[in-house]
């Protein structure tokens, strides 16, 4: 990545510490700090091996990027690395306040624009007569290869970004767990590149649209810890992906409607996602389709209770692709959009992103 993006001249700094060239972006208010130069080499033959190496040997980089004084407890990061997949334009490791996630939809949306605007992928040819043009950016995430499609004009991003995600599926529906302070609570667990527990905030005595954020965080974290203690998370293809990332509290409005449904995601170490959560939306679409609440080609809009920003997605085709999964329904990637229950591709409508390039010494 350093060859493609030359870092600006460095400010005075201790030569014994690495100087990282970063670009700060956001999607729907959720931050993304992209490290495109200066990171020590992340060794490993595969992306998941690189993720393990980063955790074991370079975690100081994550801590100094994410935590104060350079960041904050809700900061999110992405380190660009080489991918072993021939079709990938870039590989990425995702960073948060607790460690390293397997998928991040808001980051994929931002990285799509970043890759095009910073020349990591070629701009598409001249626009067709209708003026519609998209650049495809293949991003290798720890959960697998994700294709982002970036609206562009004149070689630069200019509009919406959408992506086709990895297989999404329901791991457990209507699972009863004993949550301290709340008794027995029925939750669902679904995967959209990462595993989430889903529960209506009303079951915990809260309104996701009006409750204090701290109260929502405490309640969601209680569900996360209860599920971790009482239910084994398994991914059918990789042990590295078999963990509960967090809990998404919803407004309970899962039946199809043209009106947005609101949720908030609390993940990692009580980190709050300002966006509707891309991988969480993917998993929630899979869950709604699985329960018969969403039909193919019905677009659903999801709203963040933290910022009011919105993503949208739809399922387009169903096929069984992961035979070892416990649930039979899946949606597979189609030519354009896609998704739902086991293989899912998500078309997302993002809000504006912004970027700022800077140098951090860590």
FIMARTOR-997958 format. One record per residue (C-alpha): residue in one letter; x, y, z. Coordinates in steps of 0.1 Angstrom, whole numbers, padded with zeros to 4 digits, always signed. Layout:
<recs>
aXYZ/...
</recs>
This chain:
<recs>
x+0000+0000+0000/x+0029+0024+0007/x+0039+0022-0030/x+0005+0035-0041/x+0003+0062-0015/x+0033+0083-0008/x+0032+0097+0028/x+0037+0134+0033/x+0069+0147+0049/x+0071+0136+0085/x+0068+0161+0114/x+0095+0159+0141/x+0091+0126+0160/x+0111+0100+0179/x+0128+0079+0151/x+0124+0048+0174/x+0087+0049+0170/x+0068+0042+0138/x+0051+0072+0120/x+0018+0061+0104/x+0002+0079+0076/x-0036+0078+0081/x-0068+0091+0065/x-0097+0097+0089/x-0132+0091+0073/x-0167+0084+0086/x-0198+0067+0074/x-0231+0077+0090/x-0211+0093+0119/x-0191+0062+0126/x-0153+0069+0124/x-0128+0051+0104/x-0090+0057+0107/x-0073+0042+0077/x-0036+0034+0080/x-0022+0033+0045/x+0015+0037+0052/x+0041+0033+0080/x+0027+0003+0099/x+0053-0024+0107/x+0051-0055+0085/x+0022-0077+0094/x+0034-0112+0087/x+0014-0142+0077/x+0005-0163+0046/x-0033-0155+0049/x-0053-0126+0061/x-0066-0145+0091/x-0029-0154+0099/x-0021-0117+0096/x-0049-0109+0120/x-0035-0133+0146/x+0001-0119+0141/x-0012-0083+0146/x-0029-0093+0178/x+0001-0111+0192/x+0030-0089+0180/x+0017-0055+0170/x-0012-0047+0193/x+0006-0016+0205/x-0002-0001+0171/x-0039-0007+0176/x-0038+0007+0211/x-0020+0039+0201/x-0043+0045+0171/x-0075+0038+0189/x-0071+0051+0224/x-0065+0086+0237/x-0048+0109+0231/x-0049+0101+0194/x-0083+0084+0195/x-0112+0076+0219/x-0130+0046+0232/x-0153+0045+0202/x-0126+0050+0176/x-0125+0024+0148/x-0095+0017+0125/x-0084-0002+0094/x-0049-0013+0085/x-0044-0020+0048/x-0024-0052+0041/x-0017-0075+0011/x-0042-0102+0004/x-0034-0137-0007/x-0066-0137-0029/x-0059-0130-0066/x-0092-0111-0071/x-0087-0087-0041/x-0076-0052-0047/x-0066-0048-0010/x-0067-0066+0023/x-0078-0050+0055/x-0076-0056+0093/x-0102-0040+0114/x-0094-0024+0148/x-0116-0015+0177/x-0113-0008+0214/x-0110-0045+0224/x-0091-0060+0195/x-0098-0071+0159/x-0132-0077+0142/x-0139-0100+0113/x-0161-0076+0093/x-0172-0040+0092/x-0198-0027+0068/x-0193+0010+0075/x-0156+0006+0069/x-0161-0012+0036/x-0182+0017+0024/x-0156+0042+0033/x-0127+0020+0020/x-0145+0017-0014/x-0143+0055-0018/x-0108+0057-0003/x-0095+0030-0028/x-0109+0048-0058/x-0100+0084-0048/x-0065+0074-0038/x-0058+0054-0069/x-0057+0019-0054/x-0081+0007-0081/x-0085+0019-0117/x-0114+0042-0125/x-0140+0026-0148/x-0143+0036-0185/x-0164+0065-0196/x-0199+0065-0183/x-0227+0049-0204/x-0254+0071-0220/x-0276+0070-0188/x-0247+0084-0168/x-0246+0056-0143/x-0211+0043-0135/x-0196+0023-0106/x-0161+0013-0098/x-0158-0022-0082/x-0134-0025-0053/x-0128-0061-0040/x-0119-0058-0004/x-0105-0089+0014/x-0119-0088+0050/x-0111-0114+0077/x-0145-0129+0070/x-0139-0132+0033/x-0140-0112+0000/x-0164-0083-0001/x-0172-0064-0033/x-0179-0026-0029/x-0194-0007-0058/x-0187+0030-0058/x-0206+0056-0078/x-0181+0077-0096/x-0175+0104-0121/x-0142+0117-0136/x-0123+0090-0118/x-0135+0100-0083/x-0163+0089-0060/x-0194+0110-0063/x-0224+0092-0048/x-0237+0061-0031/x-0216+0031-0022/x-0230-0004-0019/x-0215-0038-0012/x-0220-0075-0016/x-0211-0092+0016/x-0201-0127+0026/x-0225-0155+0034/x-0250-0144+0061/x-0271-0168+0081/x-0292-0173+0112/x-0273-0194+0138/x-0301-0195+0165/x-0336-0181+0165/x-0357-0176+0196/x-0329-0186+0220/x-0337-0181+0257/x-0309-0168+0279/x-0309-0158+0315/x-0298-0121+0316/x-0289-0108+0351/x-0313-0081+0361/x-0338-0090+0334/x-0345-0127+0339/x-0351-0149+0309/x-0349-0131+0276/x-0355-0144+0241/x-0328-0134+0216/x-0318-0143+0180/x-0282-0148+0168/x-0273-0141+0132/x-0241-0136+0112/x-0233-0110+0086/x-0196-0113+0086/x-0197-0112+0124/x-0221-0127+0149/x-0246-0105+0168/x-0273-0111+0193/x-0306-0093+0184/x-0333-0084+0209/x-0359-0057+0211/x-0349-0031+0237/x-0385-0032+0250/x-0378-0067+0264/x-0352-0051+0286/x-0375-0023+0297/x-0360+0004+0273/x-0370+0024+0243/x-0342+0022+0218/x-0352+0056+0203/x-0354+0076+0235/x-0334+0058+0263/x-0301+0072+0275/x-0272+0057+0255/x-0255+0045+0287/x-0286+0026+0297/x-0287+0009+0263/x-0250+0001+0265/x-0254-0015+0300/x-0284-0036+0288/x-0268-0047+0256/x-0236-0057+0273/x-0256-0078+0298/x-0271-0097+0269/x-0237-0101+0252/x-0221-0116+0284/x-0251-0138+0290/x-0250-0153+0255/x-0213-0158+0257/x-0217-0177+0289/x-0247-0198+0279/x-0244-0205+0241/x-0215-0218+0220/x-0209-0197+0189/x-0195-0217+0159/x-0188-0207+0124/x-0190-0235+0098/x-0158-0226+0080/x-0134-0210+0105/x-0127-0210+0142/x-0113-0175+0139/x-0148-0163+0131/x-0167-0182+0158/x-0172-0154+0184/x-0200-0131+0195/x-0191-0096+0184/x-0219-0077+0203/x-0256-0071+0208/x-0279-0051+0186/x-0310-0036+0204/x-0339-0029+0181/x-0372-0012+0181/x-0389-0045+0175/x-0403-0035+0142/x-0391-0064+0122/x-0421-0069+0099/x-0416-0053+0065/x-0425-0016+0063/x-0414+0013+0041/x-0406+0031+0073/x-0371+0027+0088/x-0366+0004+0117/x-0342+0017+0144/x-0314-0001+0162/x-0282+0005+0181/x-0252-0018+0181/x-0230-0022+0212/x-0199-0043+0204/x-0164-0051+0216/x-0158-0034+0250/x-0190-0015+0252/x-0182+0004+0220/x-0212+0021+0204/x-0216+0022+0166/x-0228+0056+0154/x-0240+0041+0121/x-0268+0015+0117/x-0239-0011+0116/x-0232-0025+0081/x-0225-0061+0092/x-0254-0059+0117/x-0278-0048+0090/x-0266-0077+0068/x-0273-0101+0097/x-0306-0085+0105/x-0318-0088+0069/x-0309-0125+0071/x-0329-0128+0103/x-0359-0110+0089/x-0359-0131+0058/x-0354-0163+0078/x-0385-0155+0099/x-0406-0147+0068/x-0408-0110+0076/x-0390-0098+0045/x-0394-0110+0010/x-0370-0111-0019/x-0364-0077-0035/x-0380-0058-0007/x-0357-0030+0004/x-0356-0023+0041/x-0342+0008+0057/x-0323+0008+0090/x-0318+0038+0112/x-0292+0044+0139/x-0307+0056+0172/x-0273+0072+0180/x-0272+0096+0150/x-0302+0091+0128/x-0281+0080+0099/x-0296+0052+0076/x-0285+0022+0056/x-0307+0001+0034/x-0305-0034+0021/x-0325-0061+0003/x-0325-0099-0003/x-0327-0110-0040/x-0321-0147-0043/x-0320-0177-0020/x-0298-0208-0022/x-0282-0232+0002/x-0245-0226+0001/x-0231-0235+0035/x-0242-0271+0040/x-0228-0273+0075/x-0249-0245+0088/x-0279-0254+0110/x-0304-0232+0092/x-0315-0241+0057/x-0323-0207+0043/x-0296-0187+0026/x-0294-0159+0001/x-0266-0159-0025/x-0249-0132-0044/x-0266-0123-0076/x-0253-0103-0105/x-0262-0070-0089/x-0275-0070-0054/x-0281-0098-0032/x-0287-0115-0001/x-0300-0129+0030/x-0299-0159+0051/x-0267-0177+0044/x-0250-0161+0017/x-0259-0125+0016/x-0250-0095-0003/x-0261-0062+0009/x-0269-0030-0010/x-0264-0001+0013/x-0272+0035+0009/x-0246+0055+0029/x-0246+0090+0041/x-0218+0113+0033/x-0182+0104+0041/x-0154+0128+0048/x-0117+0124+0050/x-0087+0140+0066/x-0051+0129+0060/x-0026+0132+0088/x+0005+0117+0103/x+0005+0099+0137/x+0036+0089+0155/x+0029+0059+0177/
</recs>
